[in-house]
Amino acid sequence: MLGCAGSRCLTTKNRDVSRAGLCKLGFSFTGWIVAMTDMPKPLAGLKVLEFARILAGPWIGQTLADLGAEVIKIESPDGDDTRTWGPPFVEATGAAAYFHSANRGKQSVVLDFRTEAGRAAAAALAAQSDVVIENFKLDGLVKYGLDHATLMAANPRLIYCSITGFGQNGPYAARAGYDFIIQAMSGMMSVTGAPEEPQKAGFAVSDLFTGLYAVIGIQAALRERETTGRGRYIDMALMDSSVAVLANQAMNYLVSGNSPRRLGNAHPNIVPYQVFEVADGHIILAVGNDGQFQRACKVLDLPELAADERFATNPLRVKHREVLVPLMIPALQRWKKWKLLAALEEAGVPAGPINTIGEVFDDPQVQARGLQISHDTPDGPIAGVRMPILFDGQPMIADRPGPKLGADTAAVLARLEGLDG
């Protein structure tokens, strides 16, 4: 259900609007307050076992949990590393905010794979599961008898997804995979940042892309299993995913033979499409076609640029980038940010502000879409960000937050014993 609370004012387009007032217009300021619902979810009944920690693997589990799967997260007695990756820490659980970003909707079961009992319990859970997710190093689960060959022999319908830095074969297969290193090796950093220095993204994009691609693979394998009755072994590599999402930059190289260069906040194939300084900050101007360029010139009172044959088409503007952009800068610097954004929006020219994370969650569009969520627990609320998929207007959000370490061990093992009995 939607919740709306508080009366702190929000400034939008040069006017103050109370939260209560915007709530009456359909905006939500606390986002979705998660409550139990009878509405079935698309993956209801799917059983997922997660032998994963940090981000890529847990992101898969959280996504499947949001879509309705039952996800059991197996943790060592020390717990997922990210439980301690703070501050900040979530007061209700004592775990770091980082942990809660990727573990919503799961049950936590503590098993020690170094013991026979721990290995036996993990294997028994896998025998009842539809999907296993793991991100151990290459062959790291073989010594425990929890590798894909062993578990799929016992459960032929099992879909087993392995996530590593470099995949199950190749000269780097045995290397540990860290998001930062993968961003560098995949070419991402070579096209990110100012010309003077390569730059990584501000969050772990290689982990997240791999997690999302893995979800696609798992769902495809589930669909195939309806026909074949058999599972699949899915091999996911951070390196593969990061190269795959180079998209136009990879194709620019493959077609031309020239490695793309860093352009800071500019675009290699579109001009003007970059950050510009204005009188009171910065904006993004994203001119995607010739008509938008003409309209931008009109807003900025630059008729001479609109009439200049050197800038008549996008390929010509790309060719004459170093001439055009400096001619636009003085006109942009005369404008205040919000006034210019309003004028560009009215003219149909794509542009936007550069928000801080705090400004993102104060943005009326983000609030109207309910991207911020909250789980109420006996120990206090736990905030989060919903998965960005709506089914018939309804969000897909797991009905429980990230679990306390081992919170479900007794209940899950008791169920196992009951089945054995």
C-alpha positions in Angstrom: 0.0 0.0 0.0 1.0 3.6 -0.4 2.0 5.8 2.5 2.4 9.5 2.9 3.9 11.2 5.9 5.4 14.4 7.1 5.1 18.0 6.1 8.6 19.0 5.1 8.5 21.2 2.1 10.0 20.4 -1.3 11.1 23.0 -3.8 10.3 22.1 -7.4 10.5 24.5 -10.3 10.9 27.6 -8.1 7.9 26.9 -5.9 7.5 25.3 -2.5 5.0 22.5 -2.2 4.1 20.7 1.0 4.4 16.9 1.0 0.8 16.7 2.2 -0.3 18.7 -0.7 1.5 16.7 -3.3 0.2 13.5 -1.7 -3.3 14.7 -2.6 -2.1 14.9 -6.2 -1.0 11.2 -6.1 2.6 11.6 -5.0 4.0 9.2 -2.4 6.7 10.5 0.0 7.4 7.4 2.1 7.1 5.3 -1.0 5.6 1.8 -0.8 5.1 0.6 2.8 5.4 -3.1 2.3 2.5 -5.2 3.6 1.5 -8.8 3.1 -0.8 -9.1 0.1 -2.8 -11.9 -1.4 -1.8 -10.9 -4.9 0.2 -13.9 -6.4 3.6 -13.1 -7.8 5.0 -14.5 -11.0 7.6 -16.7 -9.4 5.5 -17.9 -6.4 6.4 -21.5 -5.5 9.9 -21.3 -7.0 12.6 -22.5 -4.5 16.0 -20.8 -4.6 19.1 -21.7 -2.6 21.8 -19.1 -2.5 25.4 -20.0 -1.7 26.5 -16.4 -2.4 27.8 -13.3 -0.7 28.8 -9.7 -1.5 26.8 -8.4 -4.5 26.4 -10.2 -7.8 25.0 -13.4 -6.4 22.9 -11.8 -3.7 21.5 -9.4 -6.3 20.2 -12.4 -8.2 18.6 -13.8 -5.1 17.0 -10.5 -4.1 15.5 -10.0 -7.6 14.0 -13.5 -7.6 12.6 -13.0 -4.1 11.0 -9.7 -5.2 9.3 -11.6 -8.0 7.9 -14.1 -5.5 10.5 -16.9 -5.1 11.3 -18.4 -1.8 15.0 -17.7 -1.3 17.1 -19.4 1.4 20.5 -17.7 1.9 23.1 -20.0 3.2 25.7 -18.2 5.3 28.8 -19.2 7.2 28.9 -18.8 10.9 30.6 -15.4 10.3 27.8 -14.3 7.9 28.0 -12.5 4.5 31.0 -10.1 4.5 28.8 -7.2 3.7 27.0 -7.4 7.0 30.0 -5.5 8.4 30.6 -3.2 5.4 29.7 0.0 7.2 28.9 2.5 8.5 26.1 3.2 8.0 24.4 0.3 9.8 20.7 -0.4 10.0 19.6 0.0 13.6 16.9 -2.6 13.4 19.3 -5.4 12.5 22.8 -4.2 13.2 23.9 -5.1 9.7 25.4 -2.6 7.3 23.2 -0.8 4.8 25.3 -2.4 2.1 24.0 -5.9 3.1 20.4 -4.7 3.1 20.8 -3.3 -0.4 21.0 -6.9 -1.9 19.3 -9.3 0.6 15.7 -8.4 0.8 13.2 -11.2 1.0 15.5 -14.0 2.0 15.7 -16.5 4.8 19.1 -16.8 6.5 20.4 -20.2 7.4 23.8 -20.7 9.0 25.7 -23.8 7.8 29.3 -24.7 8.2 30.5 -26.5 5.1 33.5 -27.7 7.0 31.3 -30.1 8.9 29.5 -33.2 7.7 26.2 -32.0 9.1 26.5 -28.6 7.3 27.3 -30.2 4.0 24.5 -32.7 4.3 22.0 -30.1 5.1 23.1 -28.0 2.2 22.8 -30.9 -0.2 19.4 -31.8 1.2 18.1 -28.3 0.6 19.6 -28.4 -3.0 17.7 -31.6 -3.6 14.4 -29.7 -2.9 15.4 -26.5 -4.8 14.6 -25.3 -8.3 17.6 -23.0 -8.5 21.1 -22.8 -6.8 23.1 -19.6 -7.0 26.8 -19.6 -6.0 29.8 -17.3 -6.4 32.6 -19.3 -4.9 36.0 -19.3 -6.7 36.5 -21.8 -9.5 35.7 -25.3 -8.3 35.5 -23.9 -4.7 32.5 -26.1 -3.9 33.8 -29.4 -5.3 35.6 -30.3 -2.0 32.2 -30.0 -0.2 30.3 -32.0 -2.7 28.1 -29.0 -3.5 29.4 -28.4 -7.1 27.0 -28.4 -10.0 27.9 -31.9 -11.3 27.1 -33.5 -7.9 24.0 -31.5 -7.1 22.5 -31.8 -10.6 23.1 -35.6 -10.6 21.0 -35.8 -7.5 18.4 -33.3 -8.8 18.3 -33.3 -12.6 15.7 -30.5 -12.7 18.0 -28.2 -10.8 19.1 -24.9 -12.5 22.6 -24.2 -11.1 24.1 -20.7 -11.7 27.8 -20.0 -11.0 29.1 -16.5 -10.9 32.9 -15.8 -11.1 35.1 -13.0 -12.2 36.3 -14.6 -15.5 34.1 -17.7 -16.1 34.7 -21.4 -15.9 37.4 -21.6 -18.5 40.2 -19.5 -20.1 43.6 -18.4 -18.8 42.1 -16.1 -16.0 39.4 -18.6 -14.8 41.1 -19.2 -11.4 41.6 -15.5 -10.7 39.4 -13.8 -8.1 37.0 -11.3 -9.7 36.6 -7.9 -8.2 34.2 -5.4 -9.7 36.9 -2.6 -9.8 39.4 -4.7 -11.6 36.8 -6.0 -14.0 35.7 -2.4 -14.8 39.3 -1.7 -15.7 40.0 -4.9 -17.7 36.7 -4.9 -19.6 37.4 -1.5 -21.2 34.7 0.3 -19.2 37.2 2.6 -17.5 39.0 3.4 -20.8 35.8 5.2 -21.9 34.8 6.6 -18.6 36.1 9.8 -17.1 38.0 12.8 -18.2 40.8 12.4 -20.9 43.4 12.9 -18.2 42.5 9.8 -16.1 40.4 6.7 -16.4 37.5 6.6 -13.9 35.4 3.8 -12.5 31.6 4.1 -12.1 30.3 5.2 -8.7 28.8 1.8 -7.9 29.6 -1.8 -8.7 28.2 -1.9 -12.2 30.0 -5.1 -13.2 28.5 -7.0 -10.3 25.0 -5.6 -11.0 25.0 -6.3 -14.7 26.2 -9.8 -14.1 23.4 -10.3 -11.6 20.7 -9.1 -13.9 22.0 -11.1 -16.9 22.0 -14.2 -14.6 18.4 -13.6 -13.7 17.6 -13.5 -17.5 19.5 -16.8 -17.9 17.7 -18.4 -14.9 14.3 -17.4 -16.2 15.1 -18.8 -19.7 16.2 -22.1 -18.2 13.0 -22.3 -16.1 11.0 -21.8 -19.2 13.0 -24.5 -21.1 12.6 -26.9 -18.2 8.8 -26.8 -18.7 9.4 -28.6 -22.0 12.5 -30.7 -21.3 12.1 -31.5 -17.6 15.8 -30.9 -17.0 17.8 -28.2 -15.5 20.8 -26.2 -16.8 24.2 -25.2 -15.6 24.6 -21.4 -16.1 28.2 -20.0 -16.3 28.2 -16.2 -15.6 31.4 -14.1 -15.6 31.7 -10.5 -14.5 34.2 -10.0 -17.4 31.7 -11.3 -20.0 28.9 -9.2 -18.7 31.0 -6.0 -18.7 32.3 -6.5 -22.2 28.7 -7.3 -23.4 27.4 -4.0 -22.1 30.0 -1.9 -23.9 27.3 -1.8 -26.6 27.9 1.0 -29.1 31.5 1.6 -27.8 32.4 -2.0 -28.6 30.7 -1.7 -32.0 32.5 1.6 -32.7 35.8 -0.3 -32.3 34.8 -3.4 -34.2 33.6 -1.3 -37.2 36.4 1.3 -37.3 39.3 -0.5 -35.7 39.9 2.5 -33.5 39.6 2.3 -29.7 37.1 4.9 -28.4 38.6 7.5 -26.2 37.5 9.1 -23.0 35.3 12.2 -23.5 34.4 13.0 -19.9 30.7 13.7 -19.8 30.4 14.0 -23.6 29.0 11.4 -26.0 31.2 9.8 -28.7 28.4 9.7 -31.3 26.1 12.6 -30.4 26.7 16.4 -30.0 25.8 18.4 -28.0 25.2 15.7 -25.4 27.1 16.4 -22.2 27.3 18.4 -19.0 27.3 22.2 -19.3 27.9 24.8 -16.6 25.2 27.3 -15.9 25.1 30.3 -13.6 24.3 28.3 -10.5 25.5 24.8 -11.1 25.5 22.3 -13.9 22.9 20.6 -16.2 22.8 17.8 -18.7 21.9 18.8 -22.3 21.1 15.8 -24.4 20.3 16.9 -27.9 19.4 13.7 -29.8 18.4 14.9 -33.2 18.6 17.9 -35.6 15.2 19.3 -34.7 16.1 19.4 -31.0 19.3 21.2 -31.9 17.4 23.9 -33.7 15.0 24.3 -30.8 17.9 24.4 -28.3 19.6 27.2 -30.3 16.3 29.1 -30.2 16.0 28.8 -26.4 19.7 29.9 -26.0 19.3 32.7 -28.6 21.9 31.3 -30.9 20.4 31.7 -34.3 23.8 31.9 -35.9 24.6 28.3 -34.8 21.2 27.0 -36.0 22.0 28.5 -39.5 25.6 27.3 -39.6 26.1 24.5 -42.2 28.8 23.0 -40.1 26.2 22.1 -37.4 23.3 21.2 -39.7 23.3 17.4 -38.9 24.5 15.3 -36.0 27.5 13.7 -38.0 28.6 17.3 -38.8 28.2 18.4 -35.2 30.3 15.4 -34.1 32.9 16.4 -36.7 33.0 20.0 -35.5 32.5 19.2 -31.8 35.6 21.3 -30.8 34.1 24.3 -32.6 30.5 24.0 -31.6 30.7 23.4 -27.8 32.8 26.4 -26.9 30.4 28.6 -28.9 27.5 27.3 -26.8 29.1 27.7 -23.3 28.8 31.5 -22.8 25.0 31.4 -23.7 24.4 28.5 -21.2 26.3 30.3 -18.4 23.9 33.2 -18.5 21.0 31.0 -17.4 19.9 29.9 -13.9 19.6 26.1 -13.8 15.8 25.7 -13.1 14.8 28.5 -15.4 16.8 27.0 -18.3 15.5 23.5 -17.6 11.9 24.7 -17.7 12.6 26.6 -21.0 14.2 23.6 -22.5 11.4 21.3 -21.4 8.8 23.6 -22.9 10.7 23.6 -26.2 10.9 19.8 -26.2 14.7 19.7 -25.7 15.9 16.9 -23.4 17.8 18.2 -20.4 18.0 17.5 -16.7 19.6 18.4 -13.4 22.5 16.5 -11.8 21.0 15.3 -8.5 22.7 14.1 -5.4 21.4 10.8 -4.0 19.4 12.9 -1.4 17.9 15.0 -4.1 16.9 11.8 -6.0 14.7 10.7 -3.1 13.2 14.2 -2.8 12.4 14.3 -6.5 8.6 14.3 -7.0 8.9 11.8 -10.0 10.9 9.3 -7.8 8.4 9.8 -5.0 5.4 9.4 -7.4 6.8 6.1 -8.6 7.3 4.9 -5.0 10.9 3.9 -5.5 11.7 4.3 -1.8 10.1 1.5 0.3 10.0 0.6 3.9 9.6 -2.7 5.8 8.1 -2.4 9.3 9.8 -4.8 11.8 9.5 -5.3 15.5 12.9 -3.6 15.8 12.0 -0.7 13.7 11.6 0.2 10.0 14.1 -0.8 7.3 14.2 1.4 4.2 15.0 0.2 0.8 14.7 0.8 -3.0 12.1 -1.3 -4.9 12.8 -3.3 -7.9 11.9 -1.2 -10.9 9.3 -3.5 -12.4 5.6 -3.0 -12.1 3.1 -5.7 -13.0 -0.3 -4.2 -13.8 0.7 -1.1 -11.8 1.7 -3.1 -8.7 5.3 -3.2 -7.5 7.2 -6.5 -7.1 8.6 -6.2 -3.5 9.5 -9.1 -1.2 7.4 -9.0 2.0 10.4 -9.1 4.4 13.7 -7.2 4.7 17.2 -8.6 4.7 17.3 -11.2 7.5 19.3 -11.3 10.7 22.2 -13.8 10.6 20.8 -17.3 11.1 17.3 -16.0 11.8 15.7 -19.0 10.0 18.2 -21.8 10.7 16.1 -23.6 13.2 12.8 -23.4 11.2 14.4 -24.5 7.9 16.3 -27.4 9.4 13.2 -28.5 11.3 11.4 -28.6 8.0 14.2 -30.8 6.6 13.9 -33.2 9.5 10.2 -33.3 9.1 10.6 -34.3 5.4 13.1 -37.0 6.3 10.8 -38.3 9.0 
